[in-house]
Amino acid sequence: MKRTASMMILFSLFVITGCWDRVELNDRAIMLGWGMDILEDGSYRGVAQFVVPSTAPKAEGGSSKDQPYFVKTGIGKNILDAAEDMQRSNSRREFAGHRRAIFLGKRLAKHGLREVIDEYSRNSDLRLRSDVFIIKNGEALDMLNRPYPLEVVPSVAAIKAHEIIGIRPETTLRDFLIAASGEESSPTLPLLELINNDHFGGWKLAGIAIFNEQLKMIGNLPDKEAKLRRWIIGGLKKKTLSVSMPEGKGNFVVDTVQLKSKIQPVINGKKVQINVMLSGKGVVRENNTNLDLSEPKNLRLLEETLNKEVEKSTLQMIKKVQKNLGTDIFKFGTTIHRQYPKEWKTLKKNWSEEFAKIDVSVKVKINVQRVGITGPPTWLPKKEIKKK
């Protein structure tokens, strides 16, 4: 009896702990980049960038003469159909659990993402923190077919480029889905522009794509304006500002850090006012004026010029979005909802129209803390230096 019980327990251990549907790593095709395009006939093209383990560098600093990745495509009436078509020519089971970047073609973005975004949120194997990019002037296939010499797998290069310029990782699929499902703000995604005459990667960051409630791309902001918008919503770590200064007969460049923002809504009757306050600390990197910045008066003049220029540029950008697009990409609706919940119940019914009409003010306070080891430009003759 004891022997029979022992045999049953031993057998049950094999059954309970076994993974009958397990797929070994050696039998998987690891996908790090994915792309989607819509073709002229309405069908979808899936594009995937897979890593080749046998040719990838084995240690830091190592290299391989063989290409460490390959690209495959599939055609279908939806994402899964395209992925199944792709799998037909792949000797290993495709695995997207390590996918880090998603690229969507311009034509698909303008057509709308509703028909393709659903699968991304349902598949438990997929990472909701994958970064999503829109190809401004081409298709996902164009992007994923381009080599990039500094990365083993090119699809991760765009993610690192975002981190280098100081944009926090808030450009993921998860962020897009949250914005798309909310009532307060409209979703955006970063843009990549393909550069055909560039042999070093062939692309650059080019601002953001703006989507409406139907998840159709309706416009974009260029890189400089997109960074100002990121500053407003609290998603920018640092920014380099180049400002003309007529009083100093030239221009100067300031690196800003510790960037902060505050959005303060004020509702008086039917009038809605949004006050945007931006702040940060700066270091002078270039002084192409005739001002001696070691003089406190000249430094104050530089700060005033800097703050006024940022205020002007930011307000112009906000008004352009209000007038041309009428879609809230600044989270103004979110702050109103938080501070005026009763009033928001009325405003949210026609928020796009209300957003286009609200008054906005911008106040900037950047404190320039350092000017370098010299006050005036080192090349400037002493007689031309303006001290006071």
Secondary structure as GFF3:
##gff-version 3
##sequence-region A 1 388
A	DSSP	alpha_helix	2	17	.	.	.	ID=ss1
A	DSSP	three_ten_helix	25	27	.	.	.	ID=ss2
A	DSSP	beta_strand	28	38	.	.	.	ID=ss3
A	DSSP	beta_strand	44	51	.	.	.	ID=ss4
A	DSSP	beta_strand	69	76	.	.	.	ID=ss5
A	DSSP	alpha_helix	79	87	.	.	.	ID=ss6
A	DSSP	beta_strand	93	95	.	.	.	ID=ss7
A	DSSP	beta_strand	101	104	.	.	.	ID=ss8
A	DSSP	alpha_helix	106	111	.	.	.	ID=ss9
A	DSSP	alpha_helix	114	122	.	.	.	ID=ss10
A	DSSP	beta_strand	131	135	.	.	.	ID=ss11
A	DSSP	alpha_helix	140	144	.	.	.	ID=ss12
A	DSSP	three_ten_helix	154	156	.	.	.	ID=ss13
A	DSSP	alpha_helix	157	164	.	.	.	ID=ss14
A	DSSP	alpha_helix	173	181	.	.	.	ID=ss15
A	DSSP	beta_strand	188	194	.	.	.	ID=ss16
A	DSSP	beta_strand	203	211	.	.	.	ID=ss17
A	DSSP	beta_strand	217	221	.	.	.	ID=ss18
A	DSSP	alpha_helix	223	232	.	.	.	ID=ss19
A	DSSP	beta_strand	239	245	.	.	.	ID=ss20
A	DSSP	three_ten_helix	246	248	.	.	.	ID=ss21
A	DSSP	beta_strand	250	268	.	.	.	ID=ss22
A	DSSP	beta_strand	271	287	.	.	.	ID=ss23
A	DSSP	alpha_helix	296	324	.	.	.	ID=ss24
A	DSSP	alpha_helix	332	339	.	.	.	ID=ss25
A	DSSP	alpha_helix	341	347	.	.	.	ID=ss26
A	DSSP	three_ten_helix	348	350	.	.	.	ID=ss27
A	DSSP	alpha_helix	351	357	.	.	.	ID=ss28
A	DSSP	beta_strand	359	370	.	.	.	ID=ss29
A	DSSP	three_ten_helix	382	384	.	.	.	ID=ss30
###
